[in-house]
Amino acid sequence: MNAHAVAAAGIAAAADRFEASARRTAAAPLADGETIERLGARITLEANASVLRTADEMTGALLDVLA
């Protein structure tokens, strides 16, 4: 499993969710649940960014060991 690819896909999906929610909010400003949807998308994006950072750190540590 490639953590970089999984995290990048998760970031893209979260950004898409956020954008779709923002569009729905622009069309119907009083729509229920859109604030929660955007918060969920933000948290998902932050979690995937954290996975990506950790994978980068682990790759760097592995390269240091092999060098």
Phi, psi and omega per residue, in radians:
M1 nan 2.295 -3.129
N2 -1.700 1.845 -3.078
A3 -1.072 -0.608 3.140
H4 -1.094 -0.784 -3.119
A5 -1.183 -0.717 3.136
V6 -1.124 -0.780 -3.139
A7 -1.143 -0.715 3.127
A8 -1.118 -0.711 3.096
A9 -1.141 -0.670 3.097
G10 -1.128 -0.695 3.099
I11 -1.120 -0.776 3.132
A12 -1.101 -0.734 3.139
A13 -1.139 -0.719 3.127
A14 -1.150 -0.693 3.102
A15 -1.118 -0.687 3.088
D16 -1.117 -0.747 3.103
R17 -1.055 -0.776 -3.124
F18 -1.099 -0.791 -3.121
E19 -1.101 -0.751 3.125
A20 -1.100 -0.718 3.109
S21 -1.138 -0.711 3.112
A22 -1.096 -0.689 3.096
R23 -1.124 -0.744 3.119
R24 -1.120 -0.661 3.121
T25 -1.167 -0.673 3.117
A26 -1.132 -0.617 -3.133
A27 -1.336 -0.620 -3.115
A28 -2.449 1.497 -3.009
P29 -0.988 -0.417 -3.100
L30 -1.766 0.331 -3.131
A31 -1.110 2.383 3.131
D32 -1.314 2.492 2.986
G33 1.480 -0.152 -3.080
E34 -1.235 -0.591 3.085
T35 -1.110 -0.743 3.116
I36 -1.125 -0.700 3.115
E37 -1.071 -0.776 3.137
R38 -1.161 -0.676 3.091
L39 -1.116 -0.728 3.094
G40 -1.089 -0.724 3.109
A41 -1.117 -0.709 3.127
R42 -1.111 -0.780 -3.140
I43 -1.111 -0.709 3.107
T44 -1.093 -0.763 3.122
L45 -1.088 -0.777 3.136
E46 -1.093 -0.700 3.135
A47 -1.132 -0.756 3.118
N48 -1.179 -0.611 3.069
A49 -1.115 -0.662 3.099
S50 -1.138 -0.711 3.080
V51 -1.073 -0.749 3.141
L52 -1.104 -0.763 3.103
R53 -1.073 -0.783 -3.127
T54 -1.120 -0.721 3.110
A55 -1.094 -0.703 3.089
D56 -1.095 -0.754 3.122
E57 -1.097 -0.737 3.135
M58 -1.145 -0.704 3.094
T59 -1.090 -0.755 3.112
G60 -1.083 -0.750 3.123
A61 -1.123 -0.698 3.111
L62 -1.113 -0.742 3.118
L63 -1.130 -0.619 3.098
D64 -1.138 -0.693 3.125
V65 -1.148 -0.712 -3.099
L66 -1.341 -0.306 -3.074
A67 -1.333 nan nan
